[in-house]
């Protein structure tokens, strides 16, 4: 059975004093450390979010610069390819023109030789005809 005497009052006072002492020495510092830790964690999470945003923005900038550089490189390659094609076409046209002029010159030379041979044969045609008739008839004409 519980008796209510002065020791109960001392125990109640002892518990209240112990609560105040524990509150000041143990509970308040622990709660303060937990609050500081939570604030520090929030700050770190905000920093992480800020760094991720910055990284994403920088990645987008790098991607945009890479796309721009790729476009410039493709344009330069296309321009160089077109210039090379044009130079090749010009060189081919020059070679073809030279070949055509050489061919025309050789053709003109050959026609001149043919005409020369034809006139020489025309001049000697009467003599050849007389010689052939003489051989066929067996006597000279």
Beta strands, then each sheet from edge to edge (+ up, - down):
end
